[in-house]
Amino acid sequence: MAVKPDLIIAASEETYEILKDIAPTVPIPYEKMATDERVMKIGEVFGKEQEAQALLDNFHEKLEKSKQQLDELGILDKTVTIIEGGKKEMAVIDSKLYGRGSQIIYEYLGLKAPEILQKKIDGREKATGGFVSLEVLPEYIGDFVFRSVWDGADDLSDNPIWNSIPAIKEGRLIEIGFDFSYYSDIYSLDKQLDFVVEKLVSAYEKK
């Protein structure tokens, strides 16, 4: 109230209910609207529909070129796992909405996870991830693995279980920064798309 806003954009319906009496408030719920919907809604709010559409058109044009590149290499037929964690247990991402590159990898590029995860991903409407012990982690790892890391993350280079995983042994581990991969706004997704495609191609060409 102290900053006297002309407009409030609320990222959830709960926030909308709290703030709606302070100033004109527009709900743009993160978990209930796809990225394209959110961009177009913001464009509508500010009378910038054409600019919003152009932004999305450019993104989807890049996306189609990226998918074609991966398809030509046969990467679209490979499985991808996204993990986060350390020596005792790992969070295994089983949603398209979790961040950590999950929207780019599973939703936009249409890559699949190993079957044990894909069944969960197909039925998820919320951002989720399940924890598994390092002992069973190999069952969840696909042809490529993205590991979300941050300053001080556990060093697994001497862990025998970790080193026994084919994707790790054969150089198909891709570390993706936590801060870089946390958000799913259109700008972040555009940069994540560049990163994911570049790293997948690079890991593939190491074979």
C-alpha positions in Angstrom: 0.0 0.0 0.0 2.9 2.4 0.8 4.1 2.4 -2.8 0.7 3.2 -4.2 0.8 1.1 -7.4 -1.2 1.9 -10.4 -1.4 -1.8 -11.3 -0.6 -5.1 -9.5 0.1 -8.3 -11.4 -0.6 -11.3 -9.0 1.2 -14.6 -9.7 -1.5 -16.6 -7.9 -5.2 -16.5 -7.1 -4.3 -16.4 -3.4 -2.1 -13.3 -3.9 -4.8 -11.7 -6.0 -7.4 -12.0 -3.2 -5.0 -10.4 -0.7 -4.0 -7.4 -3.0 -7.1 -6.7 -5.1 -8.4 -4.0 -2.9 -5.2 -2.0 -2.9 -5.2 -1.1 -6.7 -6.4 -2.6 -10.0 -5.0 -6.2 -9.9 -4.7 -8.7 -12.7 -4.3 -12.4 -11.7 -1.8 -14.3 -13.9 -1.5 -17.6 -12.0 1.8 -19.3 -12.7 0.6 -22.9 -12.4 -2.7 -22.5 -14.2 -1.5 -20.6 -17.3 1.0 -21.7 -19.9 3.9 -19.3 -20.7 2.3 -18.3 -24.0 -1.0 -17.5 -22.2 0.8 -15.4 -19.6 2.8 -13.4 -22.3 -0.4 -12.7 -24.2 -2.3 -11.7 -21.1 0.4 -9.2 -20.1 0.4 -7.9 -23.7 -3.3 -7.4 -23.4 -3.1 -5.6 -20.1 -0.6 -3.1 -21.5 -2.1 -2.8 -25.0 0.9 -4.5 -26.5 -0.8 -7.5 -28.1 1.2 -7.2 -31.3 4.5 -7.0 -29.5 3.6 -10.0 -27.3 2.6 -12.1 -30.4 5.8 -11.2 -32.2 7.8 -12.2 -29.1 6.1 -15.6 -29.1 6.4 -16.1 -32.9 10.2 -15.5 -32.7 10.5 -18.0 -29.8 8.5 -20.7 -31.5 10.4 -20.2 -34.8 13.7 -20.8 -32.9 12.1 -23.7 -31.1 11.1 -25.4 -34.4 14.7 -25.0 -35.8 16.0 -26.4 -32.6 13.8 -29.5 -32.7 14.8 -30.0 -36.4 18.5 -29.9 -35.4 18.0 -32.4 -32.6 15.8 -34.6 -34.7 18.4 -34.8 -37.5 21.0 -36.1 -34.9 18.5 -38.6 -33.4 18.5 -36.8 -30.0 14.7 -36.4 -30.0 14.4 -40.2 -29.6 16.7 -40.2 -26.6 15.6 -40.0 -22.9 16.4 -37.1 -20.6 16.4 -37.0 -16.8 16.6 -33.8 -14.7 17.9 -34.2 -11.1 18.9 -32.0 -8.2 20.6 -33.0 -5.0 23.6 -34.6 -3.5 25.3 -37.6 -1.9 22.4 -39.2 0.0 19.4 -38.5 -2.2 18.4 -36.8 -5.4 15.3 -34.9 -6.3 14.2 -36.4 -9.6 12.0 -33.9 -11.6 8.7 -35.5 -12.7 6.8 -32.5 -13.9 7.0 -30.0 -16.9 6.5 -27.1 -14.5 9.3 -27.5 -12.0 11.9 -25.2 -13.6 15.4 -26.6 -13.9 14.9 -26.7 -17.7 11.9 -29.0 -17.4 9.6 -26.8 -19.5 12.1 -26.5 -22.3 13.1 -30.2 -22.2 9.7 -31.9 -21.7 7.1 -29.5 -22.9 8.6 -27.4 -25.7 11.2 -29.8 -27.1 9.0 -32.8 -26.4 11.8 -34.9 -25.1 10.9 -37.9 -23.0 12.1 -39.2 -19.6 12.7 -42.8 -18.8 9.4 -44.7 -18.5 9.5 -44.7 -14.7 9.4 -40.9 -14.8 7.4 -40.3 -18.0 4.3 -41.9 -16.5 4.4 -39.3 -13.7 5.2 -36.4 -16.0 2.2 -37.2 -18.3 -0.2 -37.0 -15.3 1.2 -34.0 -13.6 -0.4 -30.6 -13.6 1.7 -29.1 -10.8 5.4 -28.5 -10.2 6.7 -31.6 -8.5 9.8 -33.6 -7.9 10.3 -36.8 -5.9 13.4 -37.8 -3.9 15.2 -41.1 -4.4 18.2 -42.5 -2.7 21.5 -42.5 -4.6 21.4 -46.3 -4.6 18.3 -46.5 -6.8 19.1 -43.3 -8.8 20.6 -45.3 -11.8 17.1 -46.7 -12.5 15.8 -43.1 -13.2 18.6 -41.8 -15.4 18.1 -41.6 -19.1 20.5 -41.2 -22.1 21.2 -37.6 -21.0 21.0 -36.1 -17.5 20.8 -32.5 -16.5 21.8 -31.8 -12.9 20.8 -28.6 -11.3 23.7 -27.2 -9.3 24.6 -24.2 -7.1 27.6 -22.9 -5.2 28.5 -25.6 -2.6 26.6 -28.4 -4.3 28.0 -31.9 -3.4 30.9 -33.2 -5.4 30.0 -36.6 -6.6 33.1 -37.3 -8.7 34.4 -40.0 -6.4 31.1 -41.7 -5.7 31.1 -45.2 -7.2 27.3 -45.4 -7.7 27.3 -42.0 -9.5 30.2 -43.1 -11.7 28.6 -46.4 -12.6 25.7 -44.6 -14.4 26.3 -44.8 -18.2 25.3 -41.2 -18.9 27.9 -40.1 -16.4 30.7 -42.4 -17.6 30.1 -41.5 -21.2 30.0 -37.7 -20.8 26.3 -37.1 -21.1 26.0 -35.2 -17.8 25.0 -31.6 -18.2 25.2 -29.2 -15.3 22.7 -26.4 -15.3 22.9 -23.5 -12.9 20.1 -23.3 -10.3 19.6 -19.6 -10.7 19.7 -19.8 -14.5 17.1 -22.5 -14.7 14.7 -21.5 -11.9 12.4 -19.2 -13.8 10.0 -19.9 -16.7 9.3 -16.5 -18.1 9.7 -16.1 -21.9 13.1 -14.4 -21.6 14.4 -17.2 -19.3 13.0 -19.9 -21.5 14.6 -18.4 -24.6 18.0 -18.5 -23.0 17.4 -22.0 -21.6 16.5 -23.2 -25.0 19.8 -22.0 -26.4 21.7 -23.7 -23.5 19.8 -27.0 -23.6 20.2 -27.5 -27.3 23.9 -26.5 -27.3 24.7 -28.9 -24.5 22.7 -31.8 -25.9 24.4 -31.5 -29.2 27.8 -31.1 -27.6 27.3 -34.2 -25.4 26.0 -36.2 -28.4 29.0 -35.3 -30.5 31.4 -36.5 -27.8 30.5 -40.1 -28.6 
